[in-house]
Amino acid sequence: MSFSFCQGGEDSALTPFAPRIARDLGPFLLVASEDTLSLILETVSVVIEVDQGKWLTSELAESLVSASLEVWSKNSKGTLPELLLLI
């Protein structure tokens, strides 16, 4: 398992904060560099897994996907987007 900011944490402790963490990661995605994109996407993937993503609204999901695709298109060098590797 790779390193994450809440490795081994209990979902019940993070569930109340997951929507806010996900919302707050959006702006980071938009300014991510090639070096930081993978770290931010890894964090997004960990947060989305909290409580099996039951808290994730379609509006928040759309916002995260749009931001991810926008930053990927800016940093793309013809490779498969890291976002697809998380799916």
Residue pairs with C-beta under 8 A, 6 or more apart in sequence:
1 7
2 42
4 42
4 43
4 46
5 43
5 46
6 14
6 46
11 50
11 51
14 21
14 47
14 50
15 50
15 51
15 55
18 47
18 50
18 51
18 55
18 56
19 55
19 56
19 57
19 60
21 47
22 44
22 47
22 48
22 56
22 60
22 64
23 60
23 63
25 40
25 43
25 44
25 47
25 64
26 63
26 64
26 67
28 36
28 40
29 37
29 40
29 41
29 44
29 64
29 67
29 68
29 70
29 71
30 67
30 70
30 71
31 71
32 40
32 71
32 75
33 75
34 75
37 71
37 72
37 75
37 82
38 82
41 68
41 82
41 83
41 86
42 86
44 64
44 68
44 86
45 86
48 56
65 83
68 81
68 83
69 81
69 83
72 81
72 82
72 83
